[in-house]
């Protein structure tokens, strides 16, 4: 019997976490496609690792840009609120909601980008794990085939050994050198018998060696198959988790997109509603501006009366008023908030939808509804009344300061504590802060008048 030569099996690349298994030649074509897919996925991972910092930087840049845009939109919203301050009905609310939506859009767009990036990442990872799982399954198939083939070979070798044993038994079982010499008819017969005996012994030894090698290889293959099957279970669990992660990321991306679409639709709706009411808004703002002119006219009369009172009294400066200083401060803090806090400055405001410019003629100071409001300087209460666009208003005249008549107004109040004609000292309680006049939120709108015209209060406040 000739020795059976077992063909060598070329090694195949494997997942580092799986046991390496030699592939059967017939399986090479099947495995090559999977291996190419794995190589491609590994390249994707490597390139992804190289590109990861760049992608992270891009996300960070987009996040910073979204934050800057949100801050700009919030400033735009604040300015637009001042433009439409005092509007009656829901016009101001529609405008405020429009600009609130615009302020939310940068974050919503960023959320969509981040969710889509997370979905793409989860999908890539799921594909990588799926390829590893497929590779492990193919390794298990190869090992099972190898074990089956080796088992058949082992059975064949055992049968051959049994056949040799049976033939030896039928021949008397004695293949010793003595019997070979005694039974030989001639020297040629002896040589022939010796050659046959030597060949039989070599064949038997070779078959035994083959059986031992085959069974040892089979045990090794069985151990590797068990390891691969364990790895298959792990990879299957990981693949299932990645699929679920991908589904969740896809759902998050869809939800983020739906949120963005809803905001964009609402933005268009509110903008259309606001533009449709532009004529009504313009008319209301014109009425409020006329109210401002009436206030200035009424104030000029009050200033004349104050001048007469001051002349009659020959009043010295009230010791409670802030003393003249290089800083120019003329007032004490009129709010209960300590330290004084400005929420909106004096100046022109622009509405981004209506394209309407309007003067915010005072400075908004933080004060909560019901908080105390104090006289910023000693003077006489000119009036306490509701004024269109200003809500409840207290006007105080302070006489002449540096050759100019001075007055202050306190607006959007919830209630009055003083009456017209009363003389108040700096820091005296005069009213409670509120939100009257459709102001959009509790605060104190504080105005300063020199010679009956508004001016920026900031330089004269203790800020």
Helices and strands as residue ranges (DSSP letters): G 25-27, H 28-83, H 91-170, H 177-183, H 187-276, H 278-313, E 342-344, E 347-351, E 356-360, E 363-365, E 372-374, E 379-387, E 391-401, E 404-413, E 415-416, E 423-424, E 429-432, E 444-450, E 453-455, G 458-460
